[in-house]
Amino acid sequence: MKAVINKDLEFSLEDEINWDCIEVKDGQFHIIYKNKSYLADIVSLNTYKKEVSLLINNRHYNVVLKDKYDALLNQLGLDAATNKKDNEVKAPMPGQVLDILVKVGDIINEGDGLIVLEAMKMENIIKSTRDGVIQDVLAKKSSSVEKNSVLIVFE
């Protein structure tokens, strides 16, 4: 993966980054990279969406952090954007329901775990892509589900 801020501040996240970075104060860093000085402020950070908003030398940058695992999840259909704001949570792939983490009437926040689904010998926690209230749980523990099967319905 490669990160590009500008032509002088470009690096691959797969390689070791050879820079000097010191936190000056909370959320503000002084960076020396390739003999150039940068002042970086973290404006906002969303760890669930892996998004960070930075102010580097008074220029604003929005960065989405993705790695090989994010690419794999996207390839498997597990990316959160596919179910965004839908009233139904669907199985992103065929698998077996190992556990159901919610029940009818539960109030759910975006990012909360809903179901544990085993697929390709991996346990995957299907998380909510929205806030809401659980209206119905159609998935049954230990049952097999097909891709796009409706597992949970929101009110």
SESELO-711834 format. One line per field, with one value per atom (N, C-alpha, C): residue number from 1; atom name; x, y, z. Coordinates in Angstrom, 2 decimals, padded with zeros to 5 digits, m for minus. Layout:
// SESELO-711834
k NUM;...
a CA;...
xx X;...
yy Y;...
zz Z;...
//
This chain:
// SESELO-711834
k 1;1;1;2;2;2;3;3;3;4;4;4;5;5;5;6;6;6;7;7;7;8;8;8;9;9;9;10;10;10;11;11;11;12;12;12;13;13;13;14;14;14;15;15;15;16;16;16;17;17;17;18;18;18;19;19;19;20;20;20;21;21;21;22;22;22;23;23;23;24;24;24;25;25;25;26;26;26;27;27;27;28;28;28;29;29;29;30;30;30;31;31;31;32;32;32;33;33;33;34;34;34;35;35;35;36;36;36;37;37;37;38;38;38;39;39;39;40;40;40;41;41;41;42;42;42;43;43;43;44;44;44;45;45;45;46;46;46;47;47;47;48;48;48;49;49;49;50;50;50;51;51;51;52;52;52;53;53;53;54;54;54;55;55;55;56;56;56;57;57;57;58;58;58;59;59;59;60;60;60;61;61;61;62;62;62;63;63;63;64;64;64;65;65;65;66;66;66;67;67;67;68;68;68;69;69;69;70;70;70;71;71;71;72;72;72;73;73;73;74;74;74;75;75;75;76;76;76;77;77;77;78;78;78;79;79;79;80;80;80;81;81;81;82;82;82;83;83;83;84;84;84;85;85;85;86;86;86;87;87;87;88;88;88;89;89;89;90;90;90;91;91;91;92;92;92;93;93;93;94;94;94;95;95;95;96;96;96;97;97;97;98;98;98;99;99;99;100;100;100;101;101;101;102;102;102;103;103;103;104;104;104;105;105;105;106;106;106;107;107;107;108;108;108;109;109;109;110;110;110;111;111;111;112;112;112;113;113;113;114;114;114;115;115;115;116;116;116;117;117;117;118;118;118;119;119;119;120;120;120;121;121;121;122;122;122;123;123;123;124;124;124;125;125;125;126;126;126;127;127;127;128;128;128;129;129;129;130;130;130;131;131;131;132;132;132;133;133;133;134;134;134;135;135;135;136;136;136;137;137;137;138;138;138;139;139;139;140;140;140;141;141;141;142;142;142;143;143;143;144;144;144;145;145;145;146;146;146;147;147;147;148;148;148;149;149;149;150;150;150;151;151;151;152;152;152;153;153;153;154;154;154;155;155;155
a N;CA;C;N;CA;C;N;CA;C;N;CA;C;N;CA;C;N;CA;C;N;CA;C;N;CA;C;N;CA;C;N;CA;C;N;CA;C;N;CA;C;N;CA;C;N;CA;C;N;CA;C;N;CA;C;N;CA;C;N;CA;C;N;CA;C;N;CA;C;N;CA;C;N;CA;C;N;CA;C;N;CA;C;N;CA;C;N;CA;C;N;CA;C;N;CA;C;N;CA;C;N;CA;C;N;CA;C;N;CA;C;N;CA;C;N;CA;C;N;CA;C;N;CA;C;N;CA;C;N;CA;C;N;CA;C;N;CA;C;N;CA;C;N;CA;C;N;CA;C;N;CA;C;N;CA;C;N;CA;C;N;CA;C;N;CA;C;N;CA;C;N;CA;C;N;CA;C;N;CA;C;N;CA;C;N;CA;C;N;CA;C;N;CA;C;N;CA;C;N;CA;C;N;CA;C;N;CA;C;N;CA;C;N;CA;C;N;CA;C;N;CA;C;N;CA;C;N;CA;C;N;CA;C;N;CA;C;N;CA;C;N;CA;C;N;CA;C;N;CA;C;N;CA;C;N;CA;C;N;CA;C;N;CA;C;N;CA;C;N;CA;C;N;CA;C;N;CA;C;N;CA;C;N;CA;C;N;CA;C;N;CA;C;N;CA;C;N;CA;C;N;CA;C;N;CA;C;N;CA;C;N;CA;C;N;CA;C;N;CA;C;N;CA;C;N;CA;C;N;CA;C;N;CA;C;N;CA;C;N;CA;C;N;CA;C;N;CA;C;N;CA;C;N;CA;C;N;CA;C;N;CA;C;N;CA;C;N;CA;C;N;CA;C;N;CA;C;N;CA;C;N;CA;C;N;CA;C;N;CA;C;N;CA;C;N;CA;C;N;CA;C;N;CA;C;N;CA;C;N;CA;C;N;CA;C;N;CA;C;N;CA;C;N;CA;C;N;CA;C;N;CA;C;N;CA;C;N;CA;C;N;CA;C;N;CA;C;N;CA;C;N;CA;C;N;CA;C;N;CA;C;N;CA;C;N;CA;C;N;CA;C;N;CA;C;N;CA;C;N;CA;C;N;CA;C;N;CA;C;N;CA;C;N;CA;C;N;CA;C;N;CA;C;N;CA;C;N;CA;C;N;CA;C;N;CA;C;N;CA;C;N;CA;C;N;CA;C;N;CA;C;N;CA;C;N;CA;C;N;CA;C
xx 000.84;000.00;000.89;000.45;001.24;000.41;001.05;000.41;001.08;000.26;000.79;000.11;000.88;000.35;000.63;001.84;002.22;003.47;004.03;005.16;006.38;006.51;007.64;007.35;006.09;005.71;004.93;005.66;005.08;005.83;005.09;005.76;004.84;005.44;004.71;004.60;003.40;003.20;003.68;004.07;004.62;006.10;006.72;008.13;008.24;009.39;009.64;009.75;009.06;009.09;010.26;011.21;012.39;012.17;011.59;011.31;011.52;011.65;011.67;010.32;009.66;008.33;008.25;007.91;007.81;006.45;005.74;004.48;004.80;004.41;004.68;003.70;002.45;001.38;000.28;m000.76;m001.82;m002.34;m002.13;m002.64;m001.85;m000.70;000.13;001.54;002.08;003.36;004.29;005.58;006.61;007.31;007.35;007.90;009.03;010.12;011.19;011.28;011.04;011.02;011.75;012.75;013.58;014.12;014.64;015.27;014.32;013.03;012.05;011.23;010.82;010.08;008.58;007.76;006.31;005.70;004.67;003.89;002.53;002.20;000.97;000.05;m001.21;m002.24;m003.30;m003.71;m004.82;m006.09;m006.88;m008.11;m009.22;m009.35;m010.35;m009.88;m010.37;m009.99;m011.21;m011.53;m012.63;m012.03;m011.80;m011.14;m012.04;m013.35;m014.25;m014.18;m014.19;m014.14;m012.71;m011.72;m010.30;m010.04;m010.62;m010.44;m009.78;m008.86;m008.20;m008.15;m008.43;m008.35;m007.12;m006.21;m004.93;m004.78;m004.06;m003.63;m002.11;m001.51;m000.06;000.44;001.27;001.77;000.64;m000.44;m001.63;m002.41;m002.21;m003.02;m003.81;m005.08;m006.00;m005.99;m005.90;m005.92;m006.85;m007.68;m008.50;m007.86;m007.57;m006.88;m007.71;m007.87;m008.51;m007.40;m007.32;m006.27;m006.79;m006.17;m006.57;m005.33;m005.48;m004.37;m004.83;m003.97;m004.30;m005.52;m005.78;m006.95;m008.24;m008.18;m009.34;m009.65;m008.61;m008.80;m009.43;m008.99;m009.56;m011.02;m011.33;m012.72;m013.60;m013.09;m013.84;m014.09;m013.06;m013.17;m014.21;m014.30;m015.26;m016.66;m016.78;m018.08;m018.41;m017.40;m017.63;m017.45;m017.22;m017.02;m018.31;m018.17;m019.32;m020.19;m019.61;m020.37;m021.49;m021.38;m022.39;m023.75;m023.78;m025.06;m025.43;m024.73;m024.90;m026.34;m026.90;m028.23;m029.37;m029.10;m030.19;m030.93;m032.18;m032.95;m032.72;m031.97;m031.68;m030.18;m029.77;m028.37;m028.35;m027.58;m027.53;m026.18;m026.18;m024.94;m024.04;m022.82;m021.92;m021.33;m021.47;m020.94;m021.63;m021.56;m022.13;m021.31;m022.00;m021.29;m022.24;m021.70;m022.50;m022.57;m023.76;m023.97;m023.47;m022.40;m021.85;m022.52;m022.86;m023.46;m024.27;m025.32;m026.15;m025.97;m025.47;m025.09;m026.19;m027.33;m028.41;m029.74;m030.74;m032.10;m033.10;m034.31;m035.35;m035.51;m035.57;m035.75;m034.46;m033.32;m032.03;m031.79;m031.25;m030.84;m029.38;m029.10;m027.78;m027.16;m025.86;m025.10;m024.26;m023.92;m023.05;m021.75;m021.36;m020.12;m020.33;m021.52;m021.79;m021.83;m021.32;m021.36;m022.77;m023.18;m024.52;m024.51;m023.68;m023.66;m022.23;m021.90;m020.61;m020.87;m020.23;m020.42;m019.10;m019.12;m017.91;m017.98;m016.92;m016.83;m015.37;m015.11;m013.74;m012.83;m013.35;m012.62;m012.19;m012.86;m012.57;m013.85;m013.72;m014.85;m014.90;m016.05;m016.23;m017.37;m017.12;m018.19;m018.84;m020.11;m020.88;m021.33;m020.90;m021.18;m022.25;m022.92;m023.97;m023.35;m023.95;m023.49;m024.33;m025.20;m026.07;m026.55;m027.11;m027.79;m029.22;m029.81;m031.19;m031.64;m032.84;m033.45;m033.71;m033.36;m033.56;m035.05;m035.60;m037.01;m037.18;m036.26;m036.39;m035.01;m034.82;m033.59;m034.01;m033.65;m034.05;m033.03;m031.80;m030.74;m030.96;m030.59;m030.66;m029.26;m028.93;m027.62;m027.39;m026.18;m025.74;m026.32;m027.07;m027.64;m026.67;m026.82;m026.05;m026.84;m026.11;m026.76;m026.05;m026.80;m026.26;m025.93;m025.09;m024.77;m026.06;m026.16;m027.31;m028.56;m028.48;m029.61;m029.81;m031.06;m031.37;m031.19;m030.33;m030.03;m030.78;m030.82;m031.41;m032.16;m033.28;m034.08;m034.13;m033.86;m033.97;m035.36;m035.80;m037.08;m036.94
yy m001.16;000.00;001.23;002.24;003.46;004.62;005.48;006.70;007.88;008.76;009.94;011.16;012.01;013.28;014.36;014.43;015.26;014.63;015.23;014.57;014.39;015.23;015.10;014.15;013.97;013.14;011.94;010.97;009.77;008.57;007.56;006.37;005.17;004.00;002.75;002.27;001.91;001.46;000.03;m000.63;m001.98;m001.92;m000.79;m000.60;000.15;000.03;000.79;002.26;003.10;004.53;005.11;005.71;006.27;007.76;008.11;009.49;009.75;010.99;011.39;012.04;011.54;012.04;012.23;013.44;013.77;014.41;013.92;014.57;015.83;016.97;018.27;018.52;018.28;018.34;017.40;017.29;016.35;016.50;015.48;015.50;016.33;016.84;017.64;017.03;016.86;016.19;017.02;016.93;017.50;016.33;016.36;015.25;015.76;015.02;015.28;014.03;014.25;013.15;013.60;012.84;013.18;014.60;014.93;016.22;017.42;017.18;018.27;018.20;019.36;019.47;019.64;018.92;018.99;019.14;019.96;020.08;019.45;018.40;017.66;017.70;018.05;018.05;017.02;016.21;015.30;016.08;016.33;017.10;016.20;015.02;014.05;012.65;011.69;010.30;009.42;008.59;007.64;006.25;005.56;004.26;003.19;003.33;002.34;002.39;003.59;003.75;003.83;003.86;003.97;005.23;006.33;007.61;008.59;009.36;010.39;011.66;012.76;014.07;014.76;015.17;015.75;017.16;017.97;019.28;019.23;019.21;019.12;020.40;021.12;022.43;023.30;023.36;024.18;023.77;022.56;022.01;020.84;020.77;019.75;018.50;017.33;016.05;015.09;014.38;013.30;012.00;011.12;009.88;008.70;007.71;006.46;005.42;004.77;003.78;002.40;001.78;000.44;m000.43;m001.68;m002.61;m003.84;m004.86;m006.05;m006.77;m006.62;m007.27;m006.56;m005.24;m004.50;m004.88;m005.05;m005.47;m006.86;m007.75;m009.10;m009.06;m008.28;m008.15;m007.58;m006.60;m006.02;m007.06;m007.86;m008.90;m009.96;m010.24;m011.22;m010.63;m009.33;m008.69;m008.27;m008.14;m007.79;m006.31;m005.49;m004.07;m003.45;m002.57;m001.99;m001.15;m000.58;000.31;m000.41;m001.74;m002.45;m002.48;m002.49;m002.55;m001.22;m000.15;001.14;001.62;001.93;002.52;001.64;000.38;m000.53;m000.94;m001.32;m001.81;m003.30;m003.92;m005.35;m005.57;m006.51;m006.94;m008.28;m008.35;m009.56;m010.25;m011.55;m012.32;m011.90;m011.47;m011.03;m012.19;m013.40;m014.60;m015.81;m016.96;m018.16;m018.55;m019.11;m019.54;m020.13;m020.33;m020.89;m019.86;m019.67;m018.73;m019.39;m018.83;m019.37;m018.78;m017.49;m016.83;m015.63;m015.34;m014.16;m013.26;m012.06;m011.16;m010.20;m010.22;m009.27;m010.02;m009.30;m009.86;m008.77;m009.16;m008.21;m007.15;m005.90;m004.78;m004.12;m004.75;m004.16;m002.87;m001.88;m000.63;m000.78;m000.58;m000.84;000.46;000.59;001.71;001.23;002.13;001.81;001.21;000.07;m000.58;m001.70;m001.81;m002.89;m004.24;m005.27;m006.62;m007.16;m007.85;m008.40;m009.92;m010.48;m011.92;m012.38;m013.57;m014.19;m015.24;m015.05;m015.92;m016.59;m017.91;m018.63;m018.88;m018.46;m018.67;m018.91;m019.89;m020.21;m020.42;m021.09;m021.42;m020.19;m019.06;m017.83;m017.36;m016.88;m016.28;m014.80;m014.34;m012.94;m012.35;m011.23;m010.55;m009.57;m009.77;m008.88;m007.72;m006.50;m005.33;m004.47;m003.71;m002.82;m001.63;m001.26;m000.11;001.13;001.01;002.13;002.01;003.09;003.06;002.58;001.93;001.51;000.55;000.04;m000.92;m002.21;m003.34;m004.64;m004.96;m005.14;m005.49;m007.01;m007.69;m009.15;m009.76;m010.93;m011.71;m012.97;m013.04;m014.16;m015.30;m014.99;m016.01;m016.90;m018.14;m019.10;m019.61;m019.70;m020.19;m021.59;m021.85;m023.13;m023.41;m022.46;m022.70;m022.21;m022.76;m022.31;m021.22;m020.23;m019.16;m019.00;m018.56;m018.27;m016.79;m016.43;m015.03;m014.26;m013.07;m012.16;m012.62;m013.67;m014.05;m012.96;m012.59;m011.58;m012.21;m011.60;m012.11;m011.34;m010.02;m009.15;m008.02;m007.60;m006.49;m005.40;m004.15;m002.98;m002.37;m001.68;m000.95;000.24
zz 000.00;000.00;000.00;m000.70;m000.81;m000.28;000.47;000.95;000.26;m000.28;m000.97;m000.38;000.25;000.75;m000.30;m000.74;m001.88;m002.48;m003.53;m004.21;m003.31;m002.28;m001.37;m000.20;000.12;001.27;000.76;000.24;m000.35;000.21;000.63;001.17;001.07;001.08;001.07;002.51;002.90;004.27;004.48;003.40;003.53;003.89;003.64;003.97;005.29;005.90;007.11;006.75;007.49;007.23;008.01;007.30;007.92;008.12;009.27;009.57;011.05;011.39;012.78;013.07;014.09;014.42;015.93;016.33;017.75;017.99;019.02;019.39;020.17;019.61;020.22;021.36;021.09;022.09;021.63;022.41;022.11;020.68;019.84;018.47;017.48;017.89;016.98;016.95;015.74;015.57;014.71;015.01;014.15;013.48;012.15;011.37;010.50;010.48;009.52;008.64;007.35;006.39;005.13;004.73;003.56;003.66;004.85;005.13;005.01;005.11;005.09;006.38;006.85;008.09;007.82;008.60;008.47;009.86;009.96;011.18;010.88;011.61;011.34;012.56;012.31;013.34;012.96;013.92;013.69;013.98;012.93;013.06;013.58;012.98;013.45;013.10;013.87;013.68;013.91;012.92;013.03;012.87;013.99;013.93;013.32;013.47;012.88;011.35;010.79;009.33;008.82;009.73;009.39;008.57;009.02;008.34;009.30;008.78;009.57;008.75;009.41;008.78;009.37;008.49;008.92;008.38;009.14;008.69;008.69;007.48;007.35;006.69;007.44;006.98;006.45;007.25;006.97;005.73;005.25;004.14;004.67;004.32;004.85;003.96;004.60;003.89;004.61;003.84;004.36;003.88;004.81;004.48;004.94;004.06;004.42;004.51;005.64;005.88;005.52;004.54;004.12;004.01;004.38;004.27;003.50;003.44;002.66;003.22;004.51;005.11;004.70;004.60;004.11;002.67;001.86;000.47;000.41;001.28;001.33;001.76;002.79;003.25;002.15;001.43;000.32;m000.77;m001.05;m002.07;m001.66;m000.36;000.16;000.32;000.11;000.24;001.66;002.51;003.91;004.20;003.19;003.47;003.99;004.96;005.65;004.71;003.69;002.81;002.06;001.87;001.09;001.77;003.10;003.82;004.45;004.13;004.79;004.72;005.86;006.02;005.54;005.25;004.90;006.16;005.99;007.13;007.35;006.48;006.62;006.64;007.47;007.46;006.75;005.68;004.87;005.04;004.82;004.89;003.74;004.05;002.99;002.19;002.72;002.07;002.68;002.03;002.65;003.88;004.87;006.07;007.09;008.29;009.39;010.51;011.05;012.14;013.42;014.00;015.24;016.47;016.40;017.55;017.08;017.82;017.57;018.79;018.57;019.66;020.07;019.38;019.66;019.73;020.25;020.27;019.88;019.58;019.18;020.27;019.84;020.77;021.22;020.95;021.34;020.57;021.27;020.64;020.25;018.97;018.40;017.90;018.10;017.55;016.38;015.49;014.37;014.91;014.36;014.78;015.79;016.36;017.32;016.60;017.24;016.69;016.72;015.64;015.53;015.51;014.65;014.42;014.19;014.68;014.38;013.30;012.16;011.01;010.66;010.56;010.16;008.65;007.98;006.54;006.20;005.39;004.97;006.19;007.21;008.44;009.23;009.00;009.75;010.41;011.65;012.34;011.99;011.53;011.14;011.95;012.59;013.32;012.36;012.10;011.24;012.13;011.77;012.59;011.95;012.80;012.33;011.60;010.49;009.72;010.03;011.04;011.39;012.82;013.33;014.61;014.36;015.34;015.17;016.25;016.05;016.97;016.20;016.81;016.15;016.13;014.92;014.75;014.71;014.02;013.87;013.65;014.21;014.00;013.25;011.98;011.14;011.17;011.51;011.57;012.78;012.65;013.75;014.03;015.31;015.72;015.17;014.68;014.10;012.72;012.16;010.82;009.75;008.57;007.42;006.70;006.16;005.42;004.08;003.11;001.79;001.70;000.75;000.53;000.25;000.84;000.71;001.44;002.27;003.11;004.15;004.40;005.41;006.78;007.59;008.93;010.01;009.88;010.88;010.18;010.78;010.25;011.31;010.90;011.78;011.66;012.72;012.66;011.76
//
